Every structure is written in C-alpha cells, then in structure tokens.
Amino acid sequence: MPSNPTKAIIRNIATKEEVECQFNPNEYTLSKTNQWTNKPKKGANVGKTDFGGGQPAELKLQLFFDTTNHRNNVDQQNNLKHEDVRQYTNIIWDMMMVNSSTQNPKSKKGEPPQVQFQWGKGSFFTAVIKTITQKFTMFLDDGTPVRATLDVTFQQYKDEKIFDPQNPTSRSEARKIWVVVEGQTLDWIAYQEYGDPAMWRHIAETNDLDNPKSLRSGQILNLTPLP
C-alpha cells in the first residue's frame, strides 16, 4: 500500500473548485435501477415485459472529517485557536445549494451545480448531490464540533459511462482549495502544500492577493500545481 495514497476529490464543475477528502472513504456503493413493466398474458407463465427507461445511477459514500489531530499539531507550532470542522464540511454543503450566478440553459432557473467525484487517475463520476446527512460526533467544551461524518448520495447527471475512464475536460488545470484558519500565514500554507515557504508568491498570484498578510479566517484559497 502506498505511503501517500491518492486522495479522493469532489469538484464543483461550475466554479472549478475542488475539495480533497481528508480521509478516503472505506467503501462506496454504486446502484442503478431500470424500469420494467410486466403485462400478464392469459395462459402463459410469463407475460410481456416492456422496458420503461433507466433511472440515473447513484453513488453513495461516507466521508469522515476530524480536526482534533490537526488542531493539536497546529496549536503546538503556531498557537492557533481550535478549528470548527464545519469550515470543511460546509464546502460540500455549498455544492447542494442554488448558485445565483448559474442557471439551467433550458429552464433559465437557478439550480445547484454539477459536481464530479474523482478517486484515482482519470476515473470520475459526473453527478449532482442528491442527499447529505451530517452527524457530529465530538465537540469542544463550548459546543464547537470538531469531528463529523457526512453520508453523501451523488445522482448521475449525464448519460455516460459510470466512472468514465477519460480525464475530465471541464477544467483547464488541476486545483484544490484551502480554507484559512485564524493565525495561518501564506508562507506556512505554502510550506504545508508545496514544501517551500517561498511559494507563497505563487499562491498570492493565483488568488490575486494585494496584501498577502491580510488573510482572514474562513477565506478560501485556490491551490494550483507549480508551473
């Protein structure tokens, strides 16, 4: 088993933003239903069966988020405050919400974005999020949740191969996002992501930051590969 296993990614197709799963799912389930109608035939063991069409496939999985270990490590090094796990889970919730800047080209009405679940090289599932069930399982003394599980159901959006083996073409380059926690600095984030604090300039340029020192808690940064 590799020491650094490939992380699963949930991608918002509309904004090109990505969420890298903190922990890969232990398992996932794919299901699909076809509609068949049986018309009994007098005197026959089996009547006529008519195909009524296929239902979209569904992908169900459970995601686990835990900021306790990360929080403790950060506190020792940078004296940061405790993290609220919702800083991460809310990003996935946003993928289930109507975005006023996008609309269905046919109905002209707003709708939640299409997303892609990708795990492994060139393997992805294009869908919309059908359901999310979130359970908080650990809290700080003040009630702040620091551990949670999300049960997510993705519903197939396009009539295409399930887990299409081709690379997605809806984005120009790979990227993921970083949710800033109070006390974090751009050079520290650069070291965590790229192993070199000097790469803070790359992050600043990618995100059009006029003042790299003015990061705020909850701010979302796009992290792209180094040129």
N, C-alpha and C positions, 0 to 999 in steps of 0.2 A: 504494500500500500504506500503511495507517495507521501512524503513528509508534509507537503503543502498541496493537499487535494484541491482540484478546481472548484471554485465556489459557484453555486447556482446564482443566477441573476434574474431579477424581474425588471423589465424595461417598459417605460412609458413611451409608446410609439409617437405620440403627438409631440412630446417635449424632448425626446431623445434621452431623458434622464434614466439612470439605472440605479437599482438598489441591490447591492451584493449581500446575499444572505449571510448573516453572522455565523450560523451553523447550517450545514447542508441537511436537507430532510433525511430522515432514516428510511423513508419509503414514500412512494406516491402511487396513486391509483388512477388508471385511465378507464373510462367506460363510455359506451356508445349504445344507443337504442335505435332500432329500426321499427317502424310502424307496419304491422301486418294485420290484415283483416281476413278472417276465415268465414266463408259463406257456405253453410251446410248444404249438402246435396243429398236429396232423398234417395235412400237405398245404397248410399256409398259410405265406406269407412272414413274417408277423408274428403272434405269439400274443397271448393276452390279457394285458394289463398291469393289475395291481392296485396301487392306492395303499396303502402300508403306514403312512403317517403322516409327519409332518415332524419333523426334528431342530431343536433350537434354533439360532438364528443365532449366529455367533461374530464378535467384533470383535478384531482383532489390531493392535497398535501398539507402537512402541518409544519409550521415554521416556529423556531424557538429563539427567543431573544433574552439575553441576560447581561445586564450592565454591572453586576456586582464585581466580577473579577476585573473587568476593565476599569471600573471606578476605583477599586482599591489600588491598582497599579498606577493609575494616573495621579491619585491623591499623594502617593509617596514621592513621586517625581516632580509634580507641578502644583501641588496644593490646590487642586480643583475641587469644586463642590460636587456633591453626589449627582449622578445622572438619572434622569427620568427616562425609563425605557420607551415611553411614548414618543420621544424625539425620533425614534427609528420606526416604530410601528405605524405612526401617523402618516408616514410617507406612502405606505401601501394603502392605507385607508383613502388617501387622496386620489389614488388610481380608480376608486369606485365612485368618485363624485363627478358631477357635471362640471365641465370646464367651459366657462362663458366664452372663451376665445376659440372654441372649436364647435362645429355643428355638423350634423348629418347632411351631406350634399343633396340628398333627395328630399328629406322632410324639412330641412332648414331649421331644425330644432337642435338644441344642445343635448349632448349625451356624454357619458363617461368615456374615457379614451380606450382605444385598443391597447393591449399590452402583449408582451412576449415573455414567456418563461423559458429560460435557456440554462441548460446544465450539460456541459461537455461541448467539445469543439463542433461547431456547425450543426447543433441539434436544438431546435426551438419549437415552441407551441404558441401560435398566434391566437389570441382569445380576448374576451372581456371577463372581468371579475364578476362572478355571479353572487357569491356569498362570502362573507368574512365573519368568523366567530372568534372573539378575542377573550382570553382568560388571563387575568393577572394572578400570579401565584406567590409573589414575595413583595414586601413593602418595607420602606423605612419607617422609623418611629412616627414621622409626621404624615404618613399615609402615601408618600410618593411611591409608585410602583417601579420596581427595578427588575422584575422578571415576568415574562409573558409568553403565551403560546398563541399562535394565530392558525386557525383552520381555514384554509382558503380553497374555494372552488372556482376554477377557471372554466369558462364555457367557450368552446371552439367558435371562432368568428368567420373564418374563411373555409371554403370547400377545397381543402388541400390535404396533402399527406400529414398524418399526425406525427409530430416531431420531425418536420421536414429536415432532411439531411443537408440542405444547402444553407449557405451563410445568409443571414438577413440582409436585405438591400435597402432597408428603410432608414439607415443611418450612414453617415459618412465616415465615422471613426468610433472606436470603442470608447466608452466613458463610464464612469460611475460617479456617485455623489458622496459627499462628506457633510455630515451635519455637525456644525461647530458647537462645541460645549464651552461654557464660560471658562475663561482662563487659557484656552488654547491659542497658540500663535501660529502664524503662517509657516515659519521655518520649522516648528515642531511637527506640523501636519506634513510638510514636505519630507521630513526625515522618516515619519511613520509610513508614508506612501511610497517614496522613491529611494529611501535610504541615504538621502543627501539634503541637508537643510538648505543648501544654496538653491535648490529647485523651487524655493518659494516664489521666485520671479515667474516661473512657468505657470504656477497656479494663479498668481496675480494677473498675468496677461490673459489666461484662459477665461477668467471671470471678470475682466475689466475693472479691477480694483484700483481706484485712485489713491486710496490710503490703506496699504496692507496692514497697518496697525489697528485699524478700526473694525476688527471682526466682532460680531455680536453673537450671543448665544442663540442657537436655533437657525443661524444663517446656513444656507445650502450652497456648497461649492461643487462645481463640476471638476472632476479629476480626469484628465485625458492622458494617453500614453506620451512619453517623452519623444520629441522629434528625433 
